[in-house]
Amino acid sequence: MTSRYTPPDESTLGGLVRPSGARSSTRRGSPTSTHASALGSGFLGLGVAIIAALQSMIGIALFLLRVDAYPSVLPIAAAWLLLMVTFLGLTITISASGERLPDWLYAVFLAALAAVVWLDIVAIAPLGNVGQYATASISAGFVLLVIVTLRPRWEVLVATTALGLALVGAILVTTPLTPVTIPSQLAAVALAVGPGIAGVLLVQGFERMLKRELDRVLVQSTVTAPRLAVGMLASEELARLDLDAEQLLEAVATGEAPLPLPETYAARASTLATELRLHLIEGRRETWLVHAISESEHLGPRVTVSDPASLAGLLDDVQRDSLLAALWLLAADPAGPASPRAVTVALGPLDQERAGTSGQGLVIPLRIEATGMRRNRVDPGVWEALDRVGRYSDSTVSGTVVVELDCTVENPADAARPQ
């Protein structure tokens, strides 16, 4: 039976996976998915909806307290009624459609908010103080929070900017700017545009944190891998090679490819054999540490591994987990505008005299160099993790933190010797 392998369109990190058969030097697609619920950030939608509802209740209370001041209550009442209908209708529709906001519904939503802002400004324009009496238009900025997890960030920022410009224009046209009125106008504009900007930053930070944690969980699976093995992403490539091989064998079995094989089929078979041999060789020389670094979106660009003798494979699970944790902390993004961090990990060479001693564990020299940081900025968790890897000493040379470790591991020769 011939299998039919269909590669996934999206990785667990929300990134696009290259099509089967495509050749690329990139090991993992960049995260380009804009549907936030794919990353679990849809849970934020409930929280921001509650915030929008609470602020709307405050706005309605302010409107009722000042109802006698309005020349005409009809426009402001219509604005609040339209805002509530829009908010509730959108919330129910999103819940029923699986947290998705199609383009047509998004356009209706924006049109309704524009009408709310217009009605609110029409109602308070004769009062000559937009900042003091604006209620529904400010609540419209909070209602924008509902879509912050459902639409691309730039769309939310554009809508927020348009709202801010509308309020600024209304203030300039209707409100005399004096030292007494200016503070209330600035506060009103800030309250209207602040929620959208804060929501975008919140979702962006949440997605970045979640992707990093997912990446770390995936990379952590290499801790229990054999000493020499293929990486996590090799299964996709091997599945593609398996499908190509089965298709070739099926063509021979059905007579589509006569024997001896034509030149086209022979070249195809030769290419498959070469790729399979390369995978076999790769699995015999690359350790878990090489795969953990190269297949991580966070560690890959920052960490370089030099392990010509494949000594990292001799580390036990505790040492591997601790070393990986230390590298994650060292490669963390700098808090300030410092130079980008680069971490180099070098293992070996072994001390031949100590390596030949029977009954004693091997001592693997390991050197870590972290550039772009000072020692007093190193997370304390790094030293706790390195202490579980082996005995270490640290120094600072020209802005580079250097850590040298002696990792004691079990001698493979002793493990293979019969008891």
C-alpha positions as CSV (number, residue, x, y, z in Angstrom):
1,M,0.0,0.0,0.0
2,T,1.4,3.4,-1.0
3,S,1.3,6.0,1.7
4,R,0.3,9.6,1.0
5,Y,2.1,12.0,3.2
6,T,0.6,15.5,3.4
7,P,2.9,18.0,5.3
8,P,1.2,20.5,7.7
9,D,0.6,24.0,6.5
10,E,1.5,25.6,9.8
11,S,4.0,24.6,12.5
12,T,3.2,24.5,16.2
13,L,4.7,28.0,16.6
14,G,2.4,29.5,14.1
15,G,5.0,29.6,11.3
16,L,4.5,28.5,7.7
17,V,6.1,25.2,6.7
18,R,7.7,25.0,3.3
19,P,6.0,22.7,0.8
20,S,7.1,19.2,0.4
21,G,10.0,18.8,-1.9
22,A,11.1,22.4,-1.7
23,R,14.7,22.9,-1.0
24,S,15.7,25.6,1.3
25,S,18.5,26.4,3.7
26,T,16.1,27.7,6.3
27,R,15.4,25.0,8.9
28,R,12.1,26.5,10.1
29,G,9.6,29.0,8.6
30,S,9.3,32.4,10.1
31,P,6.2,33.0,12.2
32,T,3.8,34.9,9.9
33,S,0.4,33.7,11.0
34,T,-1.9,36.6,11.9
35,H,-4.7,34.5,13.4
36,A,-4.0,35.1,17.0
37,S,-6.1,32.2,18.3
38,A,-3.6,29.8,16.7
39,L,-1.3,30.9,19.6
40,G,-3.8,30.8,22.3
41,S,-4.1,34.6,22.6
42,G,-7.8,34.3,22.0
43,F,-8.1,33.9,25.7
44,L,-7.1,37.6,26.0
45,G,-10.2,38.5,24.1
46,L,-12.4,37.7,27.0
47,G,-10.3,39.9,29.3
48,V,-10.3,42.9,27.0
49,A,-14.0,42.5,26.4
50,I,-14.7,42.7,30.1
51,I,-12.5,45.9,30.3
52,A,-14.5,47.4,27.4
53,A,-17.8,46.5,29.1
54,L,-16.7,48.0,32.4
55,Q,-15.5,51.3,30.8
56,S,-18.8,51.5,28.8
57,M,-20.7,51.2,32.0
58,I,-18.7,54.1,33.4
59,G,-19.3,56.1,30.3
60,I,-23.0,55.5,30.5
61,A,-23.0,56.7,34.1
62,L,-21.2,59.9,33.1
63,F,-23.7,60.5,30.3
64,L,-26.6,60.1,32.7
65,L,-25.1,62.5,35.2
66,R,-24.6,65.1,32.5
67,V,-27.8,64.5,30.6
68,D,-29.3,67.9,31.5
69,A,-26.3,69.7,30.0
70,Y,-26.8,68.4,26.4
71,P,-28.8,70.7,24.0
72,S,-30.3,67.5,22.5
73,V,-30.2,64.1,24.1
74,L,-31.2,62.2,20.9
75,P,-27.8,62.1,19.2
76,I,-25.9,61.0,22.3
77,A,-28.6,58.5,23.2
78,A,-28.4,57.1,19.6
79,A,-24.6,57.0,19.9
80,W,-24.7,54.9,23.0
81,L,-27.5,52.6,21.7
82,L,-25.5,52.0,18.5
83,L,-22.3,51.4,20.5
84,M,-24.0,48.8,22.8
85,V,-25.6,47.0,19.8
86,T,-22.3,46.9,18.0
87,F,-20.4,45.7,21.0
88,L,-22.9,43.0,22.0
89,G,-23.5,41.9,18.4
90,L,-19.8,41.6,17.6
91,T,-19.1,39.7,20.8
92,I,-21.9,37.2,20.1
93,T,-20.9,36.8,16.4
94,I,-17.2,36.2,17.3
95,S,-18.1,33.6,19.9
96,A,-20.4,31.8,17.4
97,S,-17.9,31.9,14.5
98,G,-14.9,30.5,16.4
99,E,-13.0,33.7,17.2
100,R,-12.8,34.9,13.7
101,L,-13.6,38.3,12.3
102,P,-14.1,38.3,8.5
103,D,-13.3,41.4,6.5
104,W,-17.0,42.3,5.8
105,L,-17.8,42.2,9.5
106,Y,-14.7,44.2,10.3
107,A,-15.8,46.9,7.8
108,V,-19.3,47.0,9.4
109,F,-17.7,47.3,12.8
110,L,-15.6,50.2,11.8
111,A,-18.5,52.0,10.1
112,A,-20.6,51.6,13.3
113,L,-17.8,53.0,15.5
114,A,-17.4,55.9,13.0
115,A,-21.1,56.7,13.4
116,V,-20.9,56.5,17.2
117,V,-18.0,59.0,17.2
118,W,-19.9,61.3,14.8
119,L,-23.1,61.2,16.8
120,D,-21.2,61.9,20.1
121,I,-19.3,64.9,18.6
122,V,-22.6,66.3,17.1
123,A,-24.2,66.1,20.5
124,I,-21.4,67.8,22.5
125,A,-20.1,70.3,19.9
126,P,-22.5,73.1,21.1
127,L,-21.1,72.7,24.6
128,G,-17.6,73.9,23.5
129,N,-15.7,71.4,25.5
130,V,-15.1,68.0,23.8
131,G,-12.7,66.7,26.4
132,Q,-15.1,67.2,29.3
133,Y,-18.3,65.9,27.7
134,A,-17.1,63.2,25.3
135,T,-18.3,59.8,26.5
136,A,-19.4,57.4,23.7
137,S,-16.4,58.3,21.5
138,I,-14.0,57.5,24.3
139,S,-15.7,54.2,24.9
140,A,-15.4,53.4,21.2
141,G,-11.6,53.3,21.8
142,F,-12.1,50.7,24.4
143,V,-14.4,48.7,22.2
144,L,-11.6,48.5,19.7
145,L,-9.9,46.2,22.2
146,V,-12.4,43.5,21.2
147,I,-10.7,43.1,17.8
148,V,-7.1,43.4,19.0
149,T,-6.7,39.6,19.1
150,L,-8.5,39.0,15.8
151,R,-7.1,41.4,13.3
152,P,-3.5,42.3,12.3
153,R,-1.9,44.9,14.6
154,W,-1.6,47.5,11.9
155,E,-5.3,47.5,11.3
156,V,-6.0,48.1,15.0
157,L,-3.4,50.9,15.0
158,V,-4.9,52.5,11.9
159,A,-8.4,52.5,13.5
160,T,-7.0,53.9,16.7
161,T,-5.1,56.7,14.9
162,A,-8.3,57.6,12.9
163,L,-10.2,57.9,16.2
164,G,-7.6,60.1,17.7
165,L,-7.5,62.3,14.6
166,A,-11.3,62.6,14.7
167,L,-11.2,63.8,18.3
168,V,-8.3,66.2,17.7
169,G,-10.2,67.7,14.8
170,A,-13.4,68.1,16.8
171,I,-11.4,69.7,19.6
172,L,-9.7,72.2,17.3
173,V,-13.0,73.1,15.6
174,T,-15.3,73.4,18.6
175,T,-13.3,73.9,21.8
176,P,-11.4,77.1,22.8
177,L,-8.0,76.0,23.9
178,T,-7.0,77.6,27.2
179,P,-4.8,76.6,30.1
180,V,-8.1,75.5,31.8
181,T,-9.5,73.3,28.9
182,I,-6.3,71.9,27.5
183,P,-5.7,69.2,30.2
184,S,-9.2,67.7,29.7
185,Q,-8.7,67.6,25.9
186,L,-5.4,65.8,26.2
187,A,-6.9,63.4,28.7
188,A,-9.8,62.6,26.5
189,V,-7.6,61.9,23.4
190,A,-5.3,59.8,25.6
191,L,-8.2,57.7,26.9
192,A,-9.5,57.1,23.4
193,V,-6.3,56.0,21.8
194,G,-4.5,54.5,24.8
195,P,-6.5,51.2,24.9
196,G,-5.8,50.3,21.2
197,I,-2.1,51.0,21.6
198,A,-1.8,49.2,24.9
199,G,-3.8,46.2,23.5
200,V,-1.5,45.8,20.5
201,L,1.6,45.9,22.8
202,L,0.0,43.4,25.2
203,V,-0.9,40.9,22.4
204,Q,2.5,41.4,20.8
205,G,4.3,40.7,24.1
206,F,2.1,37.7,24.8
207,E,2.7,36.1,21.4
208,R,6.4,36.7,21.7
209,M,6.5,35.1,25.2
210,L,4.3,32.2,24.1
211,K,6.3,31.4,21.0
212,R,9.5,31.5,23.0
213,E,8.1,29.1,25.6
214,L,6.8,26.8,22.9
215,D,10.2,26.9,21.2
216,R,11.9,26.0,24.5
217,V,9.5,23.1,25.1
218,L,10.2,21.7,21.6
219,V,13.9,22.1,22.0
220,Q,13.8,20.5,25.4
221,S,12.8,17.2,23.9
222,T,16.4,16.8,22.6
223,V,17.6,16.3,26.2
224,T,16.6,12.6,26.2
225,A,17.8,12.0,22.6
226,P,20.5,9.4,21.9
227,R,24.1,10.5,21.8
228,L,24.0,10.8,18.0
229,A,20.7,11.2,16.2
230,V,18.8,13.1,13.6
231,G,17.0,16.2,14.6
232,M,13.3,17.0,15.3
233,L,12.7,18.4,11.9
234,A,14.3,15.4,10.1
235,S,11.1,13.4,10.2
236,E,9.4,15.7,7.7
237,E,12.3,15.4,5.3
238,L,12.5,11.6,5.8
239,A,8.7,11.4,5.2
240,R,9.2,13.2,1.9
241,L,12.1,10.9,0.9
242,D,10.0,7.8,1.8
243,L,7.1,9.0,-0.3
244,D,9.4,9.7,-3.3
245,A,11.0,6.2,-2.9
246,E,7.6,4.5,-2.7
247,Q,6.4,6.4,-5.8
248,L,9.5,5.3,-7.7
249,L,9.1,1.7,-6.6
250,E,5.5,1.7,-7.5
251,A,6.4,3.0,-11.0
252,V,8.8,0.1,-11.5
253,A,6.2,-2.4,-10.2
254,T,3.4,-1.2,-12.5
255,G,5.7,-1.1,-15.5
256,E,5.5,2.7,-15.8
257,A,9.3,2.7,-15.4
258,P,10.7,-0.1,-17.6
259,L,13.9,-1.9,-16.7
260,P,16.7,-0.9,-17.2
261,L,15.5,2.4,-15.8
262,P,15.4,5.4,-18.2
263,E,17.8,8.2,-17.6
264,T,15.2,10.4,-15.8
265,Y,14.2,7.6,-13.3
266,A,17.9,6.7,-12.8
267,A,18.8,10.2,-11.9
268,R,15.8,10.4,-9.5
269,A,16.9,7.1,-7.8
270,S,20.5,8.4,-7.5
271,T,19.3,11.6,-5.9
272,L,17.2,9.7,-3.4
273,A,20.1,7.4,-2.5
274,T,22.4,10.4,-2.0
275,E,20.0,12.2,0.3
276,L,19.3,9.1,2.3
277,R,23.1,8.6,2.8
278,L,23.5,12.2,3.9
279,H,20.8,11.7,6.5
280,L,22.5,8.6,7.7
281,I,25.8,10.4,8.0
282,E,24.2,13.4,9.7
283,G,22.7,11.1,12.3
284,R,26.1,9.7,13.1
285,R,27.9,13.0,13.7
286,E,25.4,15.5,15.1
287,T,24.6,15.5,18.8
288,W,21.5,16.6,20.6
289,L,23.1,20.0,21.3
290,V,23.7,20.7,17.6
291,H,20.0,20.0,16.9
292,A,18.8,21.8,19.9
293,I,20.6,25.0,18.8
294,S,20.0,24.8,15.1
295,E,16.3,24.0,15.3
296,S,15.5,26.7,17.8
297,E,14.2,30.0,16.5
298,H,15.6,31.8,19.6
299,L,18.9,30.0,20.1
300,G,19.8,29.5,16.5
301,P,20.8,33.1,15.6
302,R,22.6,33.7,18.9
303,V,24.4,30.5,19.8
304,T,27.3,28.7,18.0
305,V,28.4,25.2,18.9
306,S,31.8,23.8,18.3
307,D,31.9,20.0,19.1
308,P,34.1,18.2,16.5
309,A,34.3,15.1,18.7
310,S,30.6,14.9,19.5
311,L,31.3,15.1,23.2
312,A,28.0,16.7,24.1
313,G,26.3,13.4,23.6
314,L,28.1,12.0,26.6
315,L,26.4,14.4,29.0
316,D,23.6,12.9,31.1
317,D,20.0,14.2,31.1
318,V,20.6,16.5,34.1
319,Q,23.7,18.0,32.6
320,R,22.0,18.5,29.2
321,D,18.9,20.1,30.7
322,S,21.0,22.4,32.9
323,L,23.3,23.4,30.0
324,L,20.4,24.2,27.8
325,A,18.7,26.3,30.5
326,A,22.0,28.2,31.0
327,L,22.2,28.9,27.2
328,W,18.6,30.1,27.2
329,L,19.3,32.6,29.9
330,L,22.6,33.8,28.4
331,A,21.0,34.3,25.0
332,A,18.0,36.2,26.3
333,D,17.3,39.5,24.6
334,P,19.1,42.4,26.2
335,A,17.0,44.8,28.2
336,G,18.6,47.9,26.9
337,P,20.0,49.1,23.5
338,A,23.1,47.0,24.0
339,S,24.9,45.2,21.2
340,P,23.3,41.9,20.2
341,R,24.4,38.9,22.3
342,A,26.4,36.1,20.8
343,V,27.1,32.9,22.7
344,T,29.8,30.4,21.7
345,V,29.9,26.9,23.2
346,A,33.1,24.8,22.6
347,L,33.6,21.2,23.9
348,G,36.9,19.4,24.0
349,P,39.5,18.3,23.4
350,L,39.7,15.5,26.0
351,D,42.7,15.1,28.2
352,Q,44.1,11.8,26.9
353,E,45.8,10.9,30.1
354,R,42.6,11.2,32.1
355,A,40.6,9.6,29.4
356,G,42.6,6.5,29.5
357,T,42.2,5.9,33.2
358,S,40.0,2.9,33.8
359,G,37.2,3.2,36.4
360,Q,37.1,6.9,36.3
361,G,34.7,9.2,34.5
362,L,35.7,11.3,31.6
363,V,36.2,15.0,32.2
364,I,35.0,17.0,29.2
365,P,36.3,20.6,29.0
366,L,33.5,23.0,28.1
367,R,34.0,26.7,27.3
368,I,31.2,29.2,27.0
369,E,31.8,32.8,25.8
370,A,28.9,35.3,25.9
371,T,29.6,38.6,24.2
372,G,27.6,41.8,24.5
373,M,27.0,41.5,28.2
374,R,28.7,42.2,31.6
375,R,29.0,39.7,34.4
376,N,26.8,41.7,36.7
377,R,24.0,41.4,34.2
378,V,24.2,37.6,34.1
379,D,21.0,36.0,35.4
380,P,21.7,34.2,38.7
381,G,19.9,31.2,37.3
382,V,22.8,30.7,34.9
383,W,25.3,30.0,37.7
384,E,22.8,27.6,39.4
385,A,22.3,25.7,36.1
386,L,26.0,25.6,35.3
387,D,26.7,24.2,38.8
388,R,24.7,21.1,37.8
389,V,26.7,20.7,34.6
390,G,30.1,20.6,36.3
391,R,32.7,22.6,38.2
392,Y,33.2,26.0,36.6
393,S,35.2,29.2,36.7
394,D,34.3,32.5,35.1
395,S,36.1,35.6,34.0
396,T,35.4,38.7,31.9
397,V,37.6,39.7,29.0
398,S,36.9,42.8,26.8
399,G,33.2,42.7,27.5
400,T,32.9,39.0,27.0
401,V,31.9,36.7,29.9
402,V,34.0,33.5,29.7
403,V,32.9,30.4,31.6
404,E,35.1,27.3,31.7
405,L,33.6,24.0,33.0
406,D,34.9,20.5,33.7
407,C,32.0,18.1,33.1
408,T,32.5,14.7,34.6
409,V,30.6,12.0,32.5
410,E,30.6,8.3,32.4
411,N,33.3,6.7,30.3
412,P,31.7,4.8,27.4
413,A,34.5,2.3,27.6
414,D,33.7,1.4,31.2
415,A,30.0,1.2,30.3
416,A,30.7,-1.3,27.5
417,R,33.1,-3.4,29.6
418,P,31.5,-6.6,30.9
419,Q,31.0,-6.7,34.7
